[in-house]
Amino acid sequence: MVNLAAMPGGTMQSLMFDYRSPHVVDCSVIRSIAKQSNSTHGNSVEYYSTFFRDFSRTSLVACDPNRLIGFVIGYRRPAAPDDYVIAQQALLPEFDTVEARATLLTTAIGLQVCAGARRAEIAVLDGDRTTPAALGRVTRERGGRVESAGRPSADGGPPDCSLYLLGPFTPATN
């Protein structure tokens, strides 16, 4: 697993944002971002606390110089460690463009590919047009392909979304 906190200074920069591992103290801001986003379900602060405590190595937050502006919550399945599952992702509305979303997702997926992931999956809420466009850019930049896998099963995710599968990614695309 890649741990952003172990990197010099604990952050990583892209052309758009600075990234770092999430901290439990970020939870109330992340919940606020999720509630403002049109592409995600709002959850409780406790939900984010649990994810950020248990999955900080596979999740990340995006920052501009002054504040948190977005996040990706992801995890690797113990039974299928090659799979990186993005449970939730969002950006503040004023930052939420296809380019920004693609950069956010490419960064999160790229870190996990470097750590051995070969596939990624993400559930996208109905009506979200930004994330599917961003996923196309992610696969163009990282290799692989994006496929719609239809709707999650009744016990596999929220009923108002579609599941997308990305990959396979190979070490040559790192």
C-alpha positions as CSV (number, residue, x, y, z in Angstrom):
1,M,0.0,0.0,0.0
2,V,1.1,3.5,-0.6
3,N,1.1,5.8,2.4
4,L,1.1,9.5,1.5
5,A,2.0,10.3,5.1
6,A,5.3,8.5,4.6
7,M,6.2,10.8,1.7
8,P,8.5,13.8,2.3
9,G,6.3,16.4,3.9
10,G,3.3,14.0,3.9
11,T,1.8,15.5,0.7
12,M,2.0,15.0,-3.0
13,Q,1.4,17.6,-5.6
14,S,-0.4,17.4,-9.0
15,L,-0.9,20.1,-11.5
16,M,-4.2,21.0,-9.8
17,F,-4.1,20.2,-6.1
18,D,-2.0,19.0,-3.2
19,Y,-2.9,15.6,-1.9
20,R,-2.4,13.9,1.4
21,S,-3.7,11.1,3.5
22,P,-6.9,11.9,5.4
23,H,-7.0,12.5,9.1
24,V,-9.9,11.9,11.4
25,V,-10.0,15.6,12.2
26,D,-10.9,16.2,8.5
27,C,-14.3,14.4,8.8
28,S,-16.6,17.3,9.4
29,V,-15.1,19.2,6.4
30,I,-15.3,16.1,4.2
31,R,-19.0,15.6,5.3
32,S,-19.7,19.2,4.3
33,I,-18.0,18.6,0.9
34,A,-20.0,15.4,0.4
35,K,-23.3,17.2,1.2
36,Q,-22.5,20.0,-1.3
37,S,-21.5,17.6,-4.1
38,N,-24.0,16.4,-6.6
39,S,-22.1,13.2,-7.2
40,T,-22.2,11.5,-3.8
41,H,-24.3,10.5,-0.8
42,G,-23.8,12.5,2.4
43,N,-22.9,10.3,5.3
44,S,-22.4,10.8,9.0
45,V,-19.2,12.2,10.5
46,E,-18.8,8.7,12.1
47,Y,-18.8,7.1,8.7
48,Y,-15.9,9.3,7.6
49,S,-14.1,8.8,10.9
50,T,-14.2,5.1,10.4
51,F,-13.0,5.2,6.8
52,F,-10.3,7.7,7.5
53,R,-9.1,5.7,10.6
54,D,-9.2,2.3,8.9
55,F,-8.4,3.2,5.2
56,S,-6.2,6.3,5.3
57,R,-3.6,4.5,3.2
58,T,-6.1,3.9,0.4
59,S,-7.9,7.2,0.7
60,L,-6.8,10.8,0.1
61,V,-7.9,14.4,0.4
62,A,-7.3,17.2,-2.1
63,C,-6.3,20.6,-0.9
64,D,-5.8,24.0,-2.4
65,P,-3.5,26.3,-0.5
66,N,-6.1,27.3,2.1
67,R,-8.6,24.4,2.6
68,L,-9.7,20.9,1.8
69,I,-11.6,20.8,-1.5
70,G,-12.2,17.1,-2.2
71,F,-11.6,13.5,-1.3
72,V,-11.5,9.9,-2.4
73,I,-12.4,7.1,0.1
74,G,-11.2,3.8,-1.2
75,Y,-10.1,0.4,0.0
76,R,-8.5,-2.8,-1.2
77,R,-10.6,-5.9,-0.7
78,P,-8.9,-8.5,1.5
79,A,-10.2,-11.3,-0.6
80,A,-9.2,-9.6,-3.8
81,P,-6.2,-7.3,-3.1
82,D,-5.8,-6.5,-6.8
83,D,-9.1,-4.6,-6.7
84,Y,-9.3,-1.0,-5.6
85,V,-12.8,0.0,-4.6
86,I,-13.7,3.7,-4.6
87,A,-16.4,4.0,-2.0
88,Q,-17.0,7.7,-2.4
89,Q,-15.4,10.7,-4.0
90,A,-16.3,14.4,-4.3
91,L,-15.1,17.9,-4.9
92,L,-16.5,21.2,-3.8
93,P,-18.9,22.4,-6.6
94,E,-16.7,25.4,-7.6
95,F,-13.8,22.9,-8.3
96,D,-15.8,20.1,-9.8
97,T,-14.9,19.9,-13.5
98,V,-14.1,16.8,-15.6
99,E,-10.5,17.8,-15.6
100,A,-10.4,18.2,-11.8
101,R,-12.3,15.0,-11.2
102,A,-10.1,13.1,-13.6
103,T,-7.0,14.4,-11.8
104,L,-8.4,13.4,-8.4
105,L,-9.3,9.9,-9.5
106,T,-6.1,9.4,-11.6
107,T,-4.1,10.3,-8.5
108,A,-6.0,7.9,-6.2
109,I,-6.0,5.1,-8.7
110,G,-2.4,5.7,-9.7
111,L,-1.2,5.4,-6.1
112,Q,-3.0,2.1,-5.8
113,V,-1.7,0.8,-9.1
114,C,1.8,1.6,-7.8
115,A,1.0,-0.4,-4.8
116,G,-0.2,-3.4,-6.8
117,A,-3.8,-2.8,-7.8
118,R,-4.8,-4.1,-11.2
119,R,-8.4,-3.0,-11.3
120,A,-10.6,-0.3,-9.8
121,E,-14.3,-0.1,-9.4
122,I,-16.6,2.8,-8.6
123,A,-20.3,3.3,-8.2
124,V,-21.6,6.5,-9.8
125,L,-24.9,8.1,-8.8
126,D,-27.5,8.4,-11.5
127,G,-27.4,11.9,-13.0
128,D,-23.7,12.4,-12.4
129,R,-22.2,13.2,-15.8
130,T,-18.8,14.4,-14.6
131,T,-17.5,11.1,-13.1
132,P,-18.1,8.9,-16.2
133,A,-16.4,11.5,-18.4
134,A,-13.5,11.6,-15.9
135,L,-13.2,7.8,-15.9
136,G,-12.6,7.8,-19.6
137,R,-9.7,10.2,-19.0
138,V,-8.4,8.1,-16.2
139,T,-8.2,5.0,-18.4
140,R,-6.6,7.0,-21.3
141,E,-3.9,8.2,-18.9
142,R,-3.4,5.0,-16.9
143,G,-4.1,2.4,-19.6
144,G,-6.8,-0.2,-19.4
145,R,-10.5,0.4,-20.2
146,V,-13.7,1.5,-18.5
147,E,-16.7,-0.7,-18.6
148,S,-20.2,-0.2,-17.2
149,A,-21.1,-3.2,-15.1
150,G,-24.8,-2.2,-14.7
151,R,-26.5,-1.7,-11.4
152,P,-25.2,-3.0,-8.1
153,S,-27.0,-6.0,-6.6
154,A,-29.5,-5.2,-3.9
155,D,-26.8,-5.9,-1.2
156,G,-23.9,-4.5,-3.3
157,G,-24.5,-0.8,-3.2
158,P,-27.0,2.0,-3.4
159,P,-29.8,1.4,-5.8
160,D,-29.6,4.8,-7.5
161,C,-26.2,4.2,-9.2
162,S,-24.3,2.3,-11.8
163,L,-21.1,0.4,-11.3
164,Y,-18.0,1.0,-13.4
165,L,-15.0,-1.2,-13.7
166,L,-11.6,0.1,-14.8
167,G,-8.5,-1.8,-15.8
168,P,-6.7,-4.0,-16.0
169,F,-3.8,-1.8,-15.1
170,T,-0.2,-3.1,-15.4
171,P,3.1,-2.0,-14.0
172,A,4.1,-0.7,-17.4
173,T,1.5,2.1,-17.0
174,N,2.9,3.3,-13.7
